[in-house]
Amino acid sequence: MKILGISGLDQSVLFRRQQWPGLDEREYRISQGHDAAAALVLDGKCLYAAAEERFSRKKHSGEFPAGAIDFCLREAGLSIDDIDEIAHAFDYSPYKSIFLLDPISARLYNTVYSREAFVAAVQNHFPHFPSERIVQVNHHLAHAASAYYTSGWNECLVIVLDGMGEVDSVSVYLARDGRLERIHRIPATDSIGILYSLITLHLGFDFNADEYKIMGLAPYGDPARFREFFNRIVTLGDNGSIRIPILHMQSNGNENTYQATRGLLSGSLIKERQPDEEITDDHRDVAAALQEVLENTLLYICGYFASRTGVRKLALAGGVALNCTANGKLLQSGHFDEVYIQPAAGDDGSALGAALHRSAHAGCIVNERQKAPFLGPAYRNGNVASALRHQAERIEAVTFSTLDETCAEAARLIQAGSVIAWYRGRMEFGPRALGHRSILADPGRPEMRDRINAMVKMREAFRPFAPAVAIEEVHRWFDVPPGTELPYMITIVDVREPYRAELPAITHVNGSARVQTVSAKDNGDFHVLLEAVGRFTGRRMVLNTSFNIKGQPIVNTPGEAIETYLRTGIDYLFIENTLVARKSTLANSRASVLTA
């Protein structure tokens, strides 16, 4: 059984631009269907998956994922004719009659949401693919399938939390014996995800894109100042539900820019911040209070259904599940014995879930945990050599014979204070760079965080960096039991107090860190590097951040890796076993490497 899962809504933003010209550019992101992706499931197991943004180079693109599909098929040696089904991670058909009540929403349905619109998009790229082999999957069911069928568990609670699916913001499933039974839902009109995104926009950042920045800003603020406001607008029910009445204040018809809600925020919270304005204590305190109410909401919903069902294993998906701070609080809550967060929890991961759901429906599923989601493209030596030749006037390179030699040189440079880019193997699926498309540095250097933020990532100074640590040492540096597996960089835990001053580049202002554990079994090459770093620094740990700059997707090809390196303050680039440096850098300080 060969199933291709797809996420994204191709015409969503274009429809809004045409229907409501002249909006603030950021308001066009108040829409569905971003983060398009493709995932190929063969005989019940996902072998390849990638987000379209990595091919189109348009961050958070919702366009039809032609590049990602081409990668999946090419890598598997298949043509589109070999695919048994194409599964789309949205199904608005049950709500068609509601959309048809209004002329604008009817056009939205027919142009963006309908099955006919998706079939037309498929057949625009694959004209002969039979429409009867194109299926749609409810968005939250796709998210739930992505979590359950990659959990490795026969029975668990599955909770999906995001801005909205078709009409829901939270869905709770009891998963058992390969089946998903929905036992609760919270409508999008009471969405904690939408509230979080609206206040992200109110604080001067991008809706449906920059929510993680609010999470990073929150520890600098005091939640007490605005706690009463948030406790008033978000009320917890007695049955696992929540109510957020200010989201019911629709305005401007179907334009749906939440103007009435945003006006209330300006009048009752603080004035809206513009993106170029200074960040003040007001903004920090709002971020802190917002993060607190999100954490309390997540703990309430998950705790309620843990108690109601008695199930002690939890699998999470949906965009809210990317909130690493809330995940850390959930992990420590005691509600569950084990918590699994699907690493591509956002809408790109719904492509994976749509394919897995249809495979399970056909009785063909392999439910096993994938420790590190290296499902994207890798590039052969010929691609690397071609990219090096293309930039030959600007760079010099030296190739090492083995992985061990490469890691020893990379570790020496990290210990000496260099920032390196590390490009190796298959690209990660999901938002995190886990050691295949990464920027690395020594976490023990106090200047490193500001240096990378300013000269390399070109991003806000308040945002923290994550540590990647060998799993054998995670309990030494962080407040977790020995052997704790956190392979996806998706959970925040505390740095052990004695080591906070020793690890200034990865310790956030509140003493926490977004940890990635690395094991030899599941992330072998990266583990070899950490072992080498340990021999030089005494810590099998590096600062690890994604290999991209602000506004750019994570690099995909060797050519993109070299171009991004040359545009930044990164000192050295490793592509597989090749060390790349600017000619001036080599001439001044790396001659010994070339003659070694």
HELIX and SHEET records of a PDB file:
HELIX    1   1 SER A   12  GLN A   19  1                                   8    
HELIX    2   2 GLU A   25  ARG A   29  5                                   5    
HELIX    3   3 GLU A   53  SER A   56  1                                   4    
HELIX    4   4 ALA A   66  ALA A   76  1                                  11    
HELIX    5   5 ILE A   80  ASP A   82  5                                   3    
HELIX    6   6 SER A   93  TYR A   95  5                                   3    
HELIX    7   7 LYS A   96  PHE A   99  1                                   4    
HELIX    8   8 PRO A  103  LEU A  108  1                                   6    
HELIX    9   9 TYR A  109  TYR A  113  3                                   5    
HELIX   10  10 ARG A  115  HIS A  125  1                                  11    
HELIX   11  11 SER A  131  ARG A  133  5                                   3    
HELIX   12  12 HIS A  139  TYR A  148  1                                  10    
HELIX   13  13 ALA A  188  ASP A  190  5                                   3    
HELIX   14  14 ILE A  192  HIS A  202  1                                  11    
HELIX   15  15 GLU A  211  LEU A  217  1                                   7    
HELIX   16  16 ALA A  218  TYR A  220  5                                   3    
HELIX   17  17 ALA A  224  ILE A  233  1                                  10    
HELIX   18  18 PRO A  245  HIS A  248  5                                   4    
HELIX   19  19 GLY A  253  GLU A  255  5                                   3    
HELIX   20  20 GLN A  259  SER A  268  1                                  10    
HELIX   21  21 ASP A  281  THR A  309  1                                  29    
HELIX   22  22 GLY A  319  LEU A  322  5                                   4    
HELIX   23  23 CYS A  324  GLN A  332  1                                   9    
HELIX   24  24 ASP A  347  HIS A  361  1                                  15    
HELIX   25  25 ASN A  381  HIS A  390  1                                  10    
HELIX   26  26 LEU A  403  GLN A  415  1                                  13    
HELIX   27  27 MET A  448  ARG A  451  1                                   4    
HELIX   28  28 ILE A  452  VAL A  456  3                                   5    
HELIX   29  29 ILE A  471  GLU A  473  5                                   3    
HELIX   30  30 VAL A  474  TRP A  477  1                                   4    
HELIX   31  31 GLU A  497  TYR A  499  5                                   3    
HELIX   32  32 GLY A  524  THR A  537  1                                  14    
HELIX   33  33 PRO A  558  ARG A  567  1                                  10    
HELIX   34  34 LYS A  583  THR A  585  1                                   3    
HELIX   35  35 LEU A  586  ARG A  590  3                                   5    
HELIX   36  36 ALA A  591  THR A  595  1                                   5    
SHEET    1   A 5 LYS A  45  ALA A  51  0                                        
SHEET    2   A 5 ALA A  37  LEU A  42 -1                                        
SHEET    3   A 5 LYS A   2  SER A   7 -1                                        
SHEET    4   A 5 GLU A  85  HIS A  88  1                                        
SHEET    5   A 5 ILE A 134  GLN A 136  1                                        
SHEET    1   B 5 ARG A 179  PRO A 187  0                                        
SHEET    2   B 5 ASP A 168  ARG A 176 -1                                        
SHEET    3   B 5 GLU A 155  LEU A 161 -1                                        
SHEET    4   B 5 LYS A 313  ALA A 317  1                                        
SHEET    5   B 5 GLU A 338  ILE A 341  1                                        
SHEET    1   C 2 THR A 235  LEU A 236  0                                        
SHEET    2   C 2 ILE A 242  ARG A 243 -1                                        
SHEET    1   D 9 ILE A 395  THR A 399  0                                        
SHEET    2   D 9 THR A 578  ARG A 582 -1                                        
SHEET    3   D 9 TYR A 572  ILE A 575 -1                                        
SHEET    4   D 9 ILE A 420  TYR A 423  1                                        
SHEET    5   D 9 ARG A 437  ALA A 441 -1                                        
SHEET    6   D 9 MET A 541  SER A 546 -1                                        
SHEET    7   D 9 ALA A 466  ALA A 470 -1                                        
SHEET    8   D 9 SER A 512  VAL A 518  1                                        
SHEET    9   D 9 THR A 491  ASP A 494 -1                                        
END                                                                             
